[in-house]
Amino acid sequence: MRIKKKKIIPLDEAGFIPLVDINPDGDKVHYRHTEWTEPLKVHAKAQRIENDGWTKDRTMQRIATVPEGIFIEHPEFVYDEKAFLRWLKSPEGEEYLHVDKSKI
């Protein structure tokens, strides 16, 4: 099967552009995936400031909102909870936290 290089830019309701393009390279196909993470960071910061991640009925506390691109970049997080929690406490990960990092 032969795939021609094709530009795909589907914009969903949240403003994400998940798949930018597809590049065939011999037997391999390279996919470029992007994600606009600023809205997630702003939402996480608002949750930290306003209610420390608690839902309106205070029955559940959200810890973080993590973009799916992080799990593509770090597939080990799916199976290694300790590595994922260490990342959440790092400067890169704490931007997505809904709670103070000392609480996780």
Stockholm file with secondary structure:
# STOCKHOLM 1.0

chainA/1-104         MRIKKKKIIPLDEAGFIPLVDINPDGDKVHYRHTEWTEPLKVHAKAQRIENDGWTKDRTMQRIATVPEGIFIEHPEFVYDEKAFLRWLKSPEGEEYLHVDKSKI
#=GR chainA/1-104 SS CCCCCEECCCCCTTSCCCEEEEEEETTEEEEEECCCCHHHHHHHHHHHHHHTTBCTTSSCBCCBCCCHHHHHHCGGGGTCHHHHHHHHHSTTGGGGBSSCGGGC
#=GC SS_cons         CCCCCEECCCCCTTSCCCEEEEEEETTEEEEEECCCCHHHHHHHHHHHHHHTTBCTTSSCBCCBCCCHHHHHHCGGGGTCHHHHHHHHHSTTGGGGBSSCGGGC
//
